[in-house]
Amino acid sequence: MLTYALEKVDAVTRARAGKITTTHGEILTPVFMPVGTVGTVKAITQQQLLNDIRAQIILGNTYHLYLRPGIEILHAANGLHKFINWSKPILTDSGGYQVFSLAQNRKINEEGVLFQSHIDGSRHLFTPEKVMDLQRNIGADIIMAFDECPPGKSEYAYAKKSMQLTHRWLNKCIDHLKTSEPLYGYEQDLFPIVQGNVYTDLRIASCEFVTEKIAAGNAIGGLSVGEPEDIMYNITALCCEHLPFDKPRYLMGVGTPWNILECISLGIDMFDCVMPTRNGRNGMLFTTKGVINIKNKKWATDFSPLDEGLDCEISNYYTKAYLRHLFAADELLGFTIASIQNLAFYIWMMSEARNKILDGSFASWKTDAVSQFKQRL
């Protein structure tokens, strides 16, 4: 059973430092979870995740793992931990966001979602009950309720209808989990997901609904899907005010380093986003001094390390000039180095934020950090 210990709350902001304990280990919060959608964080080995990046937990996706390699293979391997040889905690997304992104190839009704595979066009049905069974077989420590993620500019009537459907699906998820046991000898904890789009009354209602479920933790979904940044912050702050103080809060799919720091200050504990690896593969580096487009010619003769501010061997071993050369030559090693740099930066940033919360200097540090990390070098 997952437990959460709140260690300190910042005196100026709502930033929190805490500790989540799972069967597969402890997670010090605030925490960033690298996204390993199909059982791999793109271009990075598990050894690099442990030794260079120092990830505490990674995320997998039920939709993608269901399609490839398939639940039968994962079950035969005794779960995703064994299949990918990862001994630390794993969280699985239920697939709700992927269903949202497949708007042209899916149909939603009370039962669930009928969708076409993006791989071969085959048709599949996800129901709340099936998604719980799939996540049982995948074997993640933290599993997510099945939800609908409406577009960021949804009309009020649609947002309300979608939220109510998500709530009914949550009840089905909870009821179905009671009929089954974990498959691999350890507990799995369900996090409900708050929806309600950009409408404050809906978000409050959703927070109240999921709070009644007394889950081990709660997630906030449906943000960073096209709404303005200030609205994302306002909704996040509102949800943190109405979610349990003594449970971890997970903001799904956010975001830039400055987005994350702002949301930490609002009371969020857990984050995930594909941005570090996706942007890395496109030549954008997040560093302790600011943002670098490594493809720019200015770096061609810069023989300084990628980021001397990080305690990461990769960031100190390779130079900017060499990494620019790898991108110019379309060498795959460039993807790996850039992805490690970005994830190592994100993990370092979370560790720094935690330390500043604990020593009482988070508010002033955050202001300076946001300004510095946004700089274009």
N, C-alpha and C positions, 0 to 999 in steps of 0.2 A: 504494500500500500504506500503510495506516494505521501510524503509529509513535507510541510513547508514551515521553516522557522524564520520569522522576520527579525533581523538583527538590529537594524537602525533605519530611521527615517530622517532625511535631511531637514535641518531646522528652517531653511528658507524656502525650499521647494517641496514637492511631494516625492522626491526620489527615494527609493528604498534599496537597501542591501539585505539579502536573505540567503537561505540555503534550502534547496529542494533535495530530498533524499529519495532515491529509487532503488530497486533491486540491483540495477547495473551501475550504481554509484551516485555520488553527490554532484549537484550542479550549483555553483555559486552564482547568485544573481546580483545585478542584471546580467543577462546572458544573451549572446547571439548564437543562433543555430545554423550552421552551414547547410545548404539545401542539397541533399543527395537524392534527387527525384526518383531515379530508377535503380537505387542501390549503389550509386556512385556520385560523389561530388565531382563534377566534370573536370577532367584533366589532372586529378589529384589522387594519390594513393592514400590508403588508410594510415600507413606509417607517417606520411607527411601531415595528415590531419592531426595525428597524435603528437609528433615530435616538433614539427616546424610551426604549425598553426595553433596547436594546443586546444583543440576543440573539446568541449565537455559533453556535447550532445549533438547529434545530427538529425536531420529531418528526411523522411521518405514520403512518397506519395502513393496512396492506395490505387488511384486511377491508373497511373503508369505501371506500377508493380503488378497490378492485375493483368494488364495487357502483355507485359514483358517483365520478368521471365514467365509469369503465370503463378497463380496461387498454389497449384499442385507441386511445382518445383520448390517453392519456398517452404511449403509444409514438409516436403520430403527432406529438406535441409535442416529441419527443426527451427525454422524461423529466419528472419532477416539478419539477426545478429550473427548467427552461425554462417549463413550464406555469404556474407561479406566480410566475416572475421572481424567484427567490431564489438568490443567488450563493454563499451560505455552506453549510456542511455540513447534511445531512439524515440522520436515522436513521428507519428504518421498523420498527415492531412487526409481527410476523408474523401477528397475528390470533388468537393463542392465547388471550389474555385475553378477546377479544370472543366467542370460542367458549364460554369458561367462563360468560360473562354470558348466553348464549343457552340456558341449561340446558333449558328447556322445548321448544326447537326444534332440537335437534341430537342426532346419534347418533355415538358414537366407536367406531372399531374399529382394527384393526392398520393398515389402509390409510390412514386419515385421519379426517376429520370430515365428515359429511353434515349440512348445516344449512339452515334456511329463512331467507331474507332478511327482515330486520326492516322492509324497505320495502314489498315486494309479495308476500311469502310464497313466492317462487320458490325452488326447491331447488338447492343447489350443493354440490360436493365439494371440500374442501381436503385435499390430500396434501402431505407434505413437499416432494416434487418440484415440485408445482404452485406452492406458496408461494415456492419459490426462483425459479421462472420469473417469477412476478408481481413479485417484488422486483427482479429483473433489469430488467424493463420499467419499473418505477417509477424506478429509478436512484438510490436512496439511497446515501450513502457507507458507512453502517453498516447492515447488515441482520441481522435476528434469526432464529434457528432456530425452527422450528415446534415448539410444546410444548403440553402440556396443563396448565392451571392448575387444580388441584383446590381445592374449597372449603376455607376455613380450619379447619373442624372435621372434616376427613375422618378416618375410621378408619385405623389403621396399614396394614392390608392394602390398602386402596384407594390410599393415598398411595404405597406401595411399587410397586404395579402401575402407577400413573400415572407415577411417576418412570422406571421401566424402559421404558415406552412412549415417553416423552420422549427417553430415551437412544437408543432404536432409531431414532426419527425424526431425531435429530441426525445419526446415521451416514448416513441417507438424504440429508439436506440436504447434508452435506459431499461425499458421493459424486456427487450430482447437479450440484453447482456445478463439479466437475471436468470435466463434459461440456459446459460452456457458457462463453462469454466475456461480459464486460461489454458492454453495448450502446452506450454513449455515450462511449467513449474514456478512461475512468478506472476505477480499481480499486474493487471493493466488498469490504468486510470483514465476515465473518460472526461474530457473537457467539453462542456457546452460552448456554443458560439453565439455571441450577441450580434444580432442584425438590427435593421431599422434604417439603413441608409443614412441620409443627412438630417433626418427629422428627429428633433430632440425628444418629443413625447414618445415616439416609437422606440428610441434607444433606451429611454428610462424604463419603459414597459418591458423591453427585452431583458435588460439587466435584472429587473425584479423577478422575471420569470425564471431565468437561469439560476439566480441566487437561491430560489426556493428548492432547487434540486440538490443543494448541499454537495456539490462536486468537489474533487480535490483541487481543482483550479478552473479558471474560466478564460475564454478567448474572446477577442473582439475582432470580428470579421467585417468584410464589406467596406474597408477603407483603402486608400491608395489605389482606387480603381477609376480615377479620373476627376475626383472632386478637388477643389482648390486646397492648397496646403493649410491655410488658416482654418478651414472647416474641418480638416482631418484632426488638427490639434484640438479644436473646440469639442468635437465629438469624443475624442480620446479622453480629454479631461472630464467630460460629463460621465462617461462610462466608469472611469476610475472612482468617481464620487459615489457611484451607485452599486459597485461590485464589492464583494466582501474584502475587508481590510486584511484579513488573516489568510488569504489564499493567493497563489500566484496569478498574475494577469499577463496574458499573452496577446500581443498585438500582431496580427497575421500579415505577412507580406510587406513589412516596412523595414527599411527603406534606405535612404542616403545616411551617411554618418550624422549629419546635422538633424535629419528627421528623428533618428534614433535618440540622440542626446536630448532633444526637446521632449520626446515622449517618455524618456526615463524621468525627466523632471516633473512629468505629470502623474507618475506612479506606475508605469509599465515595468514588468520584470523580464519578459521573454520576447525575443524578436527572431524573425527569419526573413530572408530575402535572397533572390538570385542575383541581385545587383553586383556583389563583389566578384563573382566568377564570370557573369555575363559581360560586365563592363571590362573586366580584365582581359577576356578573350578578344575584345575590340580595342585594346591598347590603352584604356583609361586606368590609371593607377591612383588609388587612395593612399596617401602617405601622411606621416606625422607633420609635414610642413605644408601640405596642400595637395591639390589634384594635378596630375601630370598626364598629358597626352603623349605617350612614349613614341608615337609615330612621327611627331614633329621633328623637323630637321635639326632644331636647336640641341637635341640630345645626342646627335651623331658622334660628337667628340667629348661628351661628358663622361669621364671615366670614374666618377664618384659612385659609391654604392647606391642601390635603389633607395634605401631608407635606413640611415644610421640610427634613427630614433627608435627602431624596433629591435628587440632582443630576439631576432630571427636570423638563423644562419643564412637562409636563402636571400633575405633582404640585404644582408651585409656582404655576401659572397659575389653577387653579380652586379655589374655596372649598368648604368642607364644606357651607355653607348652599345653595350653588348645586347641588351634586351631590345633596343631599337633595331639593331641589325637582324635579330631573330624575326621580328615582325616584318621587316622589309623583305626578308628572304622567305616569308611564309613558313617558317620552321615551327613545328608543333611545340617544341620546348618553350617557346615564347608564351604560349597559352598557360603552361604549367607554372612558369615563374611568376607571371603577372597574377594568376589566380591565387597562388600562395601569398604573394605580397599583400593582395587586397584582403584576403581572409585573415591573415596574421594581423593586419592593421585593425580590422573590425574587432577581433578577439582582444587585442591589446587595449583598444578604446574602451571596451566593456570592463576590462580589469581596472583600467585607470578610473573610470567612473565609479566603480565599486569602492576603490580605495579612497577616493575623494569624499564619497558619502560617509564612509566610516570615520575619516579624520575631520569631517565637518567643513570641508572647503569646496564641496561640489558646485554650489551656485556660481561662485566667481570663476572657477576652473571651466565650467561649461560655457560660459559667455565667451571666454577667450578661445576655447577649443573650437566652438562653432565657427568663429571668425577665421581662425587659422585653417581649419580643415576645408573650408569653402574656397580658399584662395586657389586661383589658377596659376600654376607655375610655368 
